[in-house]
């Protein structure tokens, strides 16, 4: 009965358009009042505070700040130019440029919406000028941006490791490396989906101007000198994931310390090397990062309260037992879990989903001896798909706003990309080596 009330109140509030974080908090407080009266509310401040006062979570505001700095520093346009001179001459080259740039920026920002915001303003018009229908261009950018939470460094992996920590020891460093191959597979799948959509005639009705085609696609292969120049120009951005991941796996600093290093490095690159980040911009950078961090922190705190109810009222145990009773076949159970997470991702943001579902699903995963790292990747890819799945896919709304595309139009165009991502999800689910190969090769526990 408690579970029905908790989830019932939550979903009613969500359907009424109440923000997810507030819905989580209100439904949790309602259950506390129903089950124990006003005295039960004494635990609320402690849970809200303790949930966000963990050292590991300190990495989130610094990675967010690093991503904002990179955007102001002009790194995104340099990464786009570098990708363009490398593969822009190919047939469908701008599609390759979009996905490659998304992967580059994903290795900097750790956030899906931030990746879309950084590259969408340049790439959506460029794709449209090259014969890709504008809504398909927006769908490609929105789906490619989702790679941002799979390729390291990933805010989603940090949150998963924190939430799973009470039930299983999960290394953030191992999760980071485990996400590399799945992230690259998603990128490849999106390229095929975009090329398929283009082949089927999802093109702009307007002809491509000769001068645009000459400068953006179908041109001659760039010379070695041009590629080298573009590489030198983009090296400031390309070095960021090398410094972050190299420092973590070289034992020089922790993931949290790596986030701080990324911030200082970003300021140095933006102010002294590229000289696009002005001292006068620092307040705006800090303001934007503070807003994003506040949103994430609010979600973490209210989701933690929701997770507390799920655990203390034995809802997680009951639901885990119910799922296990459906089948003893791990293949079937994993399929059911994927379906649940895909549906949840259509309505709930990734951070909230981790706090809601990890306490329920992780015991099942442990029961079937599935590596928690693999499950972390499976869950993150599921929720990455949710970022560009209607009706609440945040990446879709960001791409829609940047590209001036109707949300209904972009929601229809995203279907091939959703299908491609689900294929990758199934591969990751049933071939765990795709996630564990690199961590095991590098000896990361």
C-alpha positions in Angstrom: 0.0 0.0 0.0 2.8 2.4 0.9 4.5 1.7 -2.5 1.3 2.4 -4.4 0.8 5.7 -2.5 4.4 6.8 -2.9 4.6 6.1 -6.7 1.0 7.2 -7.2 1.5 10.6 -5.7 4.8 11.0 -7.5 3.5 10.2 -11.0 0.3 12.3 -10.5 2.5 15.3 -9.7 4.8 14.6 -12.7 1.7 14.3 -15.0 0.5 17.7 -13.6 3.7 19.2 -14.8 5.4 19.6 -11.4 9.2 19.5 -11.7 10.7 16.1 -11.0 12.7 17.2 -8.0 9.7 18.8 -6.3 7.5 15.8 -7.1 10.1 13.5 -5.5 10.2 15.7 -2.3 6.5 16.2 -2.0 5.6 12.5 -2.5 8.3 11.5 0.1 7.1 14.0 2.7 3.5 12.9 2.1 4.4 9.3 2.9 6.3 10.3 6.0 3.3 12.2 7.3 0.9 9.4 6.4 3.0 6.7 8.1 4.2 8.5 11.2 2.8 12.0 11.4 4.7 15.2 11.9 7.4 13.6 14.0 8.6 11.7 11.0 9.6 15.0 9.4 12.6 15.2 11.8 14.6 13.0 9.4 14.1 15.3 6.4 16.8 17.9 7.1 19.4 15.2 8.0 18.7 13.3 4.8 18.7 16.4 2.6 22.0 17.6 4.0 23.9 14.2 4.2 22.9 13.3 0.7 24.8 16.3 -0.8 27.7 16.5 1.7 29.6 13.5 0.3 33.2 14.2 -0.9 32.7 12.2 -4.1 29.8 14.4 -5.2 32.1 17.4 -5.0 33.3 16.4 -8.5 29.9 17.3 -10.0 30.0 21.1 -9.5 33.6 21.2 -10.7 32.9 19.2 -13.9 29.9 21.4 -14.5 32.1 24.5 -14.1 34.7 23.0 -16.4 32.1 22.4 -19.1 30.8 26.0 -18.9 34.4 27.3 -19.1 35.1 25.3 -22.2 32.0 26.6 -23.9 33.0 30.3 -23.1 36.6 29.6 -24.1 35.6 28.7 -27.7 36.8 25.1 -27.5 33.6 23.7 -29.0 34.1 25.6 -32.3 37.7 24.5 -32.5 36.8 20.9 -32.0 34.2 21.2 -34.7 36.7 22.7 -37.1 39.2 19.9 -36.3 36.7 17.2 -37.0 35.6 19.0 -40.1 39.0 19.1 -41.7 39.6 15.4 -40.9 36.3 13.9 -42.2 34.3 16.8 -43.6 35.3 15.9 -47.2 33.5 12.5 -47.0 30.1 11.9 -48.4 27.8 12.7 -45.4 30.8 14.3 -43.8 28.9 16.7 -41.6 27.2 13.7 -40.0 30.6 12.3 -39.1 31.7 15.7 -37.9 28.6 16.0 -35.6 29.1 12.7 -33.9 32.9 13.0 -33.5 32.5 16.5 -32.1 29.9 15.2 -29.6 32.3 12.5 -28.5 35.1 15.1 -28.1 32.9 17.4 -26.1 31.5 14.6 -24.1 35.0 13.8 -22.9 35.1 17.4 -21.5 31.6 18.2 -20.1 30.2 14.9 -18.7 26.7 16.2 -19.4 24.3 15.5 -22.3 22.4 18.8 -22.4 25.7 20.7 -22.1 27.1 18.9 -25.1 24.0 19.7 -27.2 24.1 23.3 -26.1 27.8 23.6 -27.0 27.7 22.1 -30.5 24.1 22.5 -31.6 24.2 26.2 -32.5 26.9 25.5 -35.1 26.1 22.0 -36.3 22.3 22.1 -36.8 22.5 24.9 -39.4 25.6 23.3 -41.0 23.8 19.9 -41.3 20.7 21.7 -42.7 22.8 23.5 -45.4 24.2 20.1 -46.4 20.8 18.6 -47.3 19.8 17.1 -44.0 16.3 17.9 -43.0 16.4 20.4 -40.1 14.4 18.2 -37.7 16.7 15.2 -38.5 19.7 17.5 -37.9 18.3 18.4 -34.5 17.6 14.8 -33.7 21.1 13.8 -34.6 22.6 16.5 -32.4 20.2 15.6 -29.5 21.0 11.9 -29.6 24.8 12.5 -30.1 24.7 14.8 -27.1 23.5 11.9 -25.0 26.9 10.3 -25.4 28.0 13.0 -22.9 26.9 10.9 -19.9 28.5 7.7 -21.2 32.0 8.8 -22.3 34.2 9.7 -19.3 34.2 11.9 -17.4 30.5 11.3 -16.6 28.4 12.9 -14.0 26.0 10.0 -14.3 28.7 7.5 -13.4 29.7 9.5 -10.3 26.1 9.5 -9.1 25.7 5.8 -9.8 28.8 5.0 -7.8 27.6 7.0 -4.8 24.1 5.5 -4.8 25.3 1.9 -5.4 28.0 2.3 -2.7 25.7 1.1 0.1 25.1 -2.3 -1.6 28.2 -2.8 -3.7 31.7 -1.3 -4.1 31.8 0.4 -7.4 34.9 2.3 -8.6 34.3 5.6 -10.4 37.6 5.1 -12.3 36.5 1.6 -13.5 33.1 3.0 -14.6 34.7 5.8 -16.5 36.8 3.4 -18.6 33.9 0.9 -18.9 31.9 3.6 -20.7 34.4 4.3 -23.5 33.5 1.4 -25.9 29.8 1.7 -25.3 30.0 5.4 -26.0 31.9 4.9 -29.2 29.4 2.2 -30.3 26.5 4.7 -29.7 28.4 7.2 -31.9 28.8 4.7 -34.7 25.1 3.7 -34.4 24.0 7.3 -34.7 26.1 7.8 -37.8 24.4 4.8 -39.5 21.0 6.0 -38.4 21.6 9.5 -39.8 22.9 8.1 -43.1 19.9 5.8 -43.3 17.5 8.7 -42.6 19.2 10.8 -45.3 19.2 8.0 -47.8 15.4 7.6 -47.3 14.9 11.1 -48.4 14.7 13.0 -45.2 16.5 16.0 -46.8 15.9 19.7 -46.9 13.6 20.8 -49.7 16.0 23.7 -50.5 18.9 22.9 -52.8 22.4 23.0 -51.4 24.3 26.1 -52.6 27.5 25.4 -54.4 29.6 27.6 -52.2 28.2 25.9 -49.0 28.9 22.4 -50.5 32.4 23.5 -51.4 33.2 24.7 -47.9 31.3 22.2 -45.8 30.9 19.0 -47.7 32.0 17.3 -50.8 35.2 19.4 -51.0 38.7 18.1 -51.6 40.4 16.3 -48.8 42.2 18.7 -46.4 46.0 18.8 -46.8 48.3 17.5 -44.0 49.2 21.1 -43.3 45.6 22.1 -42.8 44.9 19.1 -40.5 48.0 19.9 -38.5 47.0 23.6 -38.2 43.5 22.6 -37.0 45.0 20.1 -34.6 47.2 22.7 -33.1 44.3 25.0 -32.7 42.2 22.4 -31.0 45.0 20.8 -28.9 43.9 22.9 -25.8 40.5 21.1 -25.8 41.8 17.7 -26.9 44.3 17.6 -24.0 41.5 18.0 -21.4 40.3 14.3 -21.3 44.0 13.2 -21.5 44.9 15.2 -18.4 41.7 14.2 -16.5 41.8 10.5 -17.3 45.6 10.2 -17.4 45.8 11.8 -14.0 43.1 9.5 -12.5 44.6 6.3 -13.9 48.1 7.4 -13.3 47.3 7.7 -9.6 48.1 11.4 -9.6 44.7 12.5 -8.4 41.2 11.2 -7.6 38.2 11.9 -9.9 37.1 14.8 -7.6 40.6 16.3 -7.8 40.6 15.8 -11.5 37.5 17.9 -11.8 39.3 20.7 -10.0 42.3 20.4 -12.3 40.0 20.6 -15.3 38.6 23.9 -14.0 42.0 25.5 -13.5 43.2 24.1 -16.9 40.1 25.5 -18.6 40.7 29.0 -17.2 44.3 28.9 -18.3 43.4 27.8 -21.8 40.5 30.2 -22.2 42.2 33.3 -20.8 45.9 32.9 -21.8 46.0 30.5 -24.8 42.8 31.1 -26.8 42.1 34.5 -25.2 38.4 34.2 -25.7 37.5 34.0 -22.1 37.7 37.5 -20.6 38.1 38.4 -17.0 34.7 40.1 -17.3 33.2 36.8 -18.3 34.2 35.0 -15.1 31.1 36.1 -13.2 28.8 34.9 -15.9 30.7 31.5 -16.1 30.4 31.1 -12.3 26.7 32.1 -12.4 25.8 29.6 -15.2 27.7 26.8 -13.4 26.1 27.7 -10.1 22.6 27.5 -11.6 23.3 24.1 -13.2 24.9 22.8 -10.0 22.0 24.0 -7.8 19.5 22.1 -10.1 21.6 18.9 -9.8 22.0 19.3 -6.0 18.3 19.9 -5.5 17.5 16.7 -7.5 20.1 14.7 -5.6 18.7 15.8 -2.2 15.0 15.1 -2.9 15.8 11.9 -4.8 17.8 10.7 -1.7 14.7 11.4 0.5 12.6 9.3 -2.0 15.3 6.5 -1.9 15.2 6.6 1.9 11.4 5.9 1.8 11.9 3.1 -0.7 14.5 1.5 1.6 13.0 2.0 5.1 9.5 0.9 4.0 11.0 -2.3 2.4 9.6 -1.2 -1.0 12.9 -1.9 -2.7 13.1 -5.4 -1.2 9.5 -6.2 -2.1 9.8 -5.0 -5.7 13.1 -6.9 -6.1 11.5 -10.1 -4.9 8.6 -9.5 -7.3 10.9 -9.2 -10.3 12.9 -12.2 -9.3 9.7 -14.2 -9.1 8.9 -13.5 -12.7 11.8 -15.6 -14.0 15.0 -17.3 -12.9 16.5 -16.7 -16.4 19.0 -13.7 -16.2 18.4 -13.0 -19.9 14.7 -12.4 -19.3 15.3 -10.4 -16.2 17.8 -8.1 -17.9 15.4 -7.6 -20.7 12.6 -6.6 -18.2 15.0 -4.3 -16.4 15.9 -2.6 -19.7 12.2 -2.1 -20.6 11.5 -0.6 -17.1 14.5 1.8 -17.4 13.7 2.8 -21.0 10.1 3.7 -20.0 11.3 5.5 -16.8 13.8 7.4 -18.9 11.0 8.9 -21.0 9.7 10.7 -17.8 12.5 10.9 -15.2 15.9 12.5 -15.4 19.0 10.3 -15.0 20.0 11.4 -11.5 16.5 10.8 -10.1 16.3 7.5 -11.8 19.5 6.3 -10.2 18.2 7.1 -6.7 14.8 5.5 -7.4 15.9 2.3 -9.2 19.4 1.4 -8.0 18.1 0.3 -4.5 15.5 -1.9 -6.3 17.5 -3.3 -9.2 21.0 -3.7 -7.9 20.2 -6.6 -5.5 18.7 -8.4 -8.5 21.9 -7.8 -10.5 24.0 -9.1 -7.6 21.8 -12.2 -7.3 22.6 -13.1 -10.9 26.4 -12.4 -10.4 26.4 -9.5 -12.9 29.3 -7.2 -12.5 27.9 -4.0 -10.9 30.2 -2.0 -13.3 28.4 -3.6 -16.3 25.1 -2.7 -14.7 26.2 0.8 -14.2 27.0 1.1 -17.9 23.7 -0.6 -18.8 21.7 1.8 -16.6 23.6 4.8 -17.8 23.0 3.9 -21.5 19.3 3.4 -20.8 19.1 6.8 -19.2 21.2 8.4 -22.0 18.5 7.1 -24.4 15.9 8.8 -22.2 17.7 12.2 -22.8 16.5 12.1 -26.4 13.2 10.2 -26.0 9.9 12.0 -26.0 8.0 13.3 -24.1 10.6 14.6 -21.5 13.9 14.1 -23.3 15.9 17.1 -22.2 18.3 17.0 -25.1 15.3 17.2 -27.5 14.2 20.5 -25.9 17.7 22.0 -25.9 18.2 21.1 -29.6 14.7 22.3 -30.4 15.4 25.7 -28.8 18.8 26.1 -30.3 17.7 25.0 -33.8 14.3 26.7 -33.8 12.6 23.4 -34.5 9.2 22.4 -33.3 9.4 19.8 -30.6 6.7 17.6 -32.4 8.9 17.6 -35.5 12.1 16.7 -33.8 10.4 14.0 -31.7 9.3 12.2 -34.9 12.8 12.5 -36.5 14.5 11.0 -33.5 12.9 7.5 -33.9 15.8 6.0 -36.1 18.3 7.2 -33.5 16.3 5.7 -30.6 16.2 2.3 -32.5 20.0 2.5 -33.1 20.7 3.2 -29.5 18.5 0.4 -28.3 20.4 -2.0 -30.5 23.6 -0.9 -28.8 22.0 -1.2 -25.4 21.1 -4.9 -26.1 24.7 -5.5 -27.3 26.1 -4.0 -24.0 23.5 -5.9 -21.9 24.3 -9.4 -23.3 28.0 -8.9 -24.2 29.4 -7.6 -20.9 33.0 -7.7 -22.3 32.1 -4.6 -24.2 32.1 -2.8 -20.8 34.8 -4.8 -19.0 37.4 -5.3 -21.7 39.2 -2.0 -21.3 39.1 -1.8 -17.4 40.4 -5.4 -17.2 43.1 -4.7 -19.8 44.2 -1.7 -17.8 44.0 -3.6 -14.5 41.5 -1.1 -13.0 39.5 -2.7 -10.2 
